Amino acid sequence: MANTAQSKKRARQSEARYAVNKARRSRIRTFLRKVEEAIASGDAEVAAAALKAAQPELARGVSKGVLHKNTVSRKISRLASRVKAVVKA
């Protein structure tokens, strides 16, 4: 349990950051789910649009420290290749 004023403040700040980061992660997952659903439906235009909308959200997650740069890079790369396959098909 926090005893000093500083440790109490840090605990409050930690809870606030946790809530913000949780919301941000949830938002990113929603964008990723939309891309996945568009790929599964086989609609090339919707999939491409969903990916285009998801990319800035993922990049924002990196800049805010919610996700690692390489993780996001890998996700975007894999999604892009899957969307490209849907477009070709």
C-alpha atoms as an extended CHARMM CRD file, in Angstrom:
* protein
*
        89  EXT
         1         1  MET       CA              0.0000000000        0.0000000000        0.0000000000  PROA      1               0.0000000000
         2         2  ALA       CA              1.2200000000        3.4870000000       -0.8680000000  PROA      2               0.0000000000
         3         3  ASN       CA              2.3860000000        5.4210000000        2.1880000000  PROA      3               0.0000000000
         4         4  THR       CA              4.0590000000        8.6250000000        1.0740000000  PROA      4               0.0000000000
         5         5  ALA       CA              2.3170000000       11.4020000000       -0.8380000000  PROA      5               0.0000000000
         6         6  GLN       CA              4.5450000000       10.7440000000       -3.8360000000  PROA      6               0.0000000000
         7         7  SER       CA              3.7550000000        7.0450000000       -3.9280000000  PROA      7               0.0000000000
         8         8  LYS       CA              0.0220000000        7.7800000000       -3.5990000000  PROA      8               0.0000000000
         9         9  LYS       CA              0.2180000000       10.1840000000       -6.5220000000  PROA      9               0.0000000000
        10        10  ARG       CA              2.1650000000        7.6600000000       -8.5980000000  PROA      10              0.0000000000
        11        11  ALA       CA             -0.5190000000        5.0580000000       -7.8610000000  PROA      11              0.0000000000
        12        12  ARG       CA             -3.2260000000        7.4720000000       -9.0570000000  PROA      12              0.0000000000
        13        13  GLN       CA             -1.2520000000        8.2890000000      -12.1920000000  PROA      13              0.0000000000
        14        14  SER       CA             -0.6770000000        4.6040000000      -12.8520000000  PROA      14              0.0000000000
        15        15  GLU       CA             -4.4040000000        3.8790000000      -12.6560000000  PROA      15              0.0000000000
        16        16  ALA       CA             -5.1760000000        6.7570000000      -15.0170000000  PROA      16              0.0000000000
        17        17  ARG       CA             -2.5510000000        5.6140000000      -17.5470000000  PROA      17              0.0000000000
        18        18  TYR       CA             -3.8460000000        2.0410000000      -17.2800000000  PROA      18              0.0000000000
        19        19  ALA       CA             -7.3640000000        3.1900000000      -18.1780000000  PROA      19              0.0000000000
        20        20  VAL       CA             -6.1440000000        5.2680000000      -21.1330000000  PROA      20              0.0000000000
        21        21  ASN       CA             -3.9130000000        2.4930000000      -22.4520000000  PROA      21              0.0000000000
        22        22  LYS       CA             -6.6710000000       -0.0850000000      -22.0330000000  PROA      22              0.0000000000
        23        23  ALA       CA             -9.0720000000        2.0540000000      -24.0660000000  PROA      23              0.0000000000
        24        24  ARG       CA             -6.4270000000        2.6380000000      -26.7200000000  PROA      24              0.0000000000
        25        25  ARG       CA             -5.6640000000       -1.1090000000      -26.9990000000  PROA      25              0.0000000000
        26        26  SER       CA             -9.3650000000       -1.8470000000      -27.2710000000  PROA      26              0.0000000000
        27        27  ARG       CA             -9.7640000000        0.7260000000      -30.0510000000  PROA      27              0.0000000000
        28        28  ILE       CA             -6.8210000000       -0.7720000000      -31.9480000000  PROA      28              0.0000000000
        29        29  ARG       CA             -8.2640000000       -4.2850000000      -31.6020000000  PROA      29              0.0000000000
        30        30  THR       CA            -11.5810000000       -3.0400000000      -32.9990000000  PROA      30              0.0000000000
        31        31  PHE       CA             -9.8410000000       -1.6770000000      -36.0850000000  PROA      31              0.0000000000
        32        32  LEU       CA             -7.9400000000       -4.9530000000      -36.5110000000  PROA      32              0.0000000000
        33        33  ARG       CA            -11.1730000000       -6.9430000000      -36.1450000000  PROA      33              0.0000000000
        34        34  LYS       CA            -12.7910000000       -4.8560000000      -38.8970000000  PROA      34              0.0000000000
        35        35  VAL       CA             -9.8960000000       -5.6850000000      -41.2310000000  PROA      35              0.0000000000
        36        36  GLU       CA            -10.1150000000       -9.3870000000      -40.3410000000  PROA      36              0.0000000000
        37        37  GLU       CA            -13.8620000000       -9.4390000000      -40.9890000000  PROA      37              0.0000000000
        38        38  ALA       CA            -13.4390000000       -7.6630000000      -44.3260000000  PROA      38              0.0000000000
        39        39  ILE       CA            -10.7890000000      -10.1850000000      -45.3800000000  PROA      39              0.0000000000
        40        40  ALA       CA            -13.0300000000      -13.0660000000      -44.3120000000  PROA      40              0.0000000000
        41        41  SER       CA            -15.9720000000      -11.6480000000      -46.2820000000  PROA      41              0.0000000000
        42        42  GLY       CA            -13.7880000000      -11.4910000000      -49.3960000000  PROA      42              0.0000000000
        43        43  ASP       CA            -14.7120000000       -7.8800000000      -50.2260000000  PROA      43              0.0000000000
        44        44  ALA       CA            -11.5170000000       -6.3460000000      -51.5960000000  PROA      44              0.0000000000
        45        45  GLU       CA            -12.6000000000       -2.6870000000      -51.4300000000  PROA      45              0.0000000000
        46        46  VAL       CA            -13.8500000000       -2.9030000000      -47.8470000000  PROA      46              0.0000000000
        47        47  ALA       CA            -10.7170000000       -4.8010000000      -46.7790000000  PROA      47              0.0000000000
        48        48  ALA       CA             -8.4210000000       -2.2100000000      -48.3530000000  PROA      48              0.0000000000
        49        49  ALA       CA            -10.3770000000        0.6450000000      -46.7530000000  PROA      49              0.0000000000
        50        50  ALA       CA            -10.3510000000       -1.0680000000      -43.3540000000  PROA      50              0.0000000000
        51        51  LEU       CA             -6.5900000000       -1.5940000000      -43.5600000000  PROA      51              0.0000000000
        52        52  LYS       CA             -6.0620000000        2.0240000000      -44.5530000000  PROA      52              0.0000000000
        53        53  ALA       CA             -8.0880000000        3.1170000000      -41.5080000000  PROA      53              0.0000000000
        54        54  ALA       CA             -6.2820000000        0.7070000000      -39.1670000000  PROA      54              0.0000000000
        55        55  GLN       CA             -2.7310000000        1.7260000000      -40.0690000000  PROA      55              0.0000000000
        56        56  PRO       CA             -2.7790000000        5.1810000000      -38.4170000000  PROA      56              0.0000000000
        57        57  GLU       CA             -4.4050000000        3.7030000000      -35.3020000000  PROA      57              0.0000000000
        58        58  LEU       CA             -1.6320000000        1.1270000000      -35.0200000000  PROA      58              0.0000000000
        59        59  ALA       CA              1.0160000000        3.7980000000      -35.5730000000  PROA      59              0.0000000000
        60        60  ARG       CA             -0.6170000000        5.9010000000      -32.8520000000  PROA      60              0.0000000000
        61        61  GLY       CA             -0.3830000000        2.9290000000      -30.5250000000  PROA      61              0.0000000000
        62        62  VAL       CA              3.3620000000        2.8350000000      -31.1290000000  PROA      62              0.0000000000
        63        63  SER       CA              3.8360000000        6.5610000000      -30.5850000000  PROA      63              0.0000000000
        64        64  LYS       CA              1.8580000000        6.4150000000      -27.3260000000  PROA      64              0.0000000000
        65        65  GLY       CA              3.8690000000        3.4350000000      -26.0720000000  PROA      65              0.0000000000
        66        66  VAL       CA              0.9800000000        0.9540000000      -26.0050000000  PROA      66              0.0000000000
        67        67  LEU       CA              2.4850000000       -1.4020000000      -28.5930000000  PROA      67              0.0000000000
        68        68  HSD       CA              6.0070000000       -2.1390000000      -29.7210000000  PROA      68              0.0000000000
        69        69  LYS       CA              7.1560000000       -0.7800000000      -33.0710000000  PROA      69              0.0000000000
        70        70  ASN       CA              8.1300000000       -4.1680000000      -34.4740000000  PROA      70              0.0000000000
        71        71  THR       CA              4.8550000000       -5.7540000000      -33.3730000000  PROA      71              0.0000000000
        72        72  VAL       CA              2.8500000000       -3.1440000000      -35.2590000000  PROA      72              0.0000000000
        73        73  SER       CA              5.1290000000       -3.3750000000      -38.2710000000  PROA      73              0.0000000000
        74        74  ARG       CA              4.6260000000       -7.1370000000      -38.3760000000  PROA      74              0.0000000000
        75        75  LYS       CA              0.8360000000       -6.8400000000      -38.0100000000  PROA      75              0.0000000000
        76        76  ILE       CA              0.5560000000       -4.2510000000      -40.7920000000  PROA      76              0.0000000000
        77        77  SER       CA              2.7720000000       -6.2970000000      -43.0780000000  PROA      77              0.0000000000
        78        78  ARG       CA              0.8120000000       -9.4970000000      -42.5720000000  PROA      78              0.0000000000
        79        79  LEU       CA             -2.5500000000       -7.7870000000      -42.9390000000  PROA      79              0.0000000000
        80        80  ALA       CA             -1.4030000000       -5.9670000000      -46.0790000000  PROA      80              0.0000000000
        81        81  SER       CA             -0.2990000000       -9.2130000000      -47.6930000000  PROA      81              0.0000000000
        82        82  ARG       CA             -3.6420000000      -10.8490000000      -46.8280000000  PROA      82              0.0000000000
        83        83  VAL       CA             -5.6010000000       -7.8800000000      -48.2080000000  PROA      83              0.0000000000
        84        84  LYS       CA             -3.4730000000       -8.0050000000      -51.3490000000  PROA      84              0.0000000000
        85        85  ALA       CA             -4.3520000000      -11.6970000000      -51.7510000000  PROA      85              0.0000000000
        86        86  VAL       CA             -8.0620000000      -10.8510000000      -51.4440000000  PROA      86              0.0000000000
        87        87  VAL       CA             -7.7060000000       -8.1030000000      -54.0620000000  PROA      87              0.0000000000
        88        88  LYS       CA             -6.0310000000      -10.5100000000      -56.5020000000  PROA      88              0.0000000000
        89        89  ALA       CA             -8.6220000000      -13.2280000000      -55.9550000000  PROA      89              0.0000000000
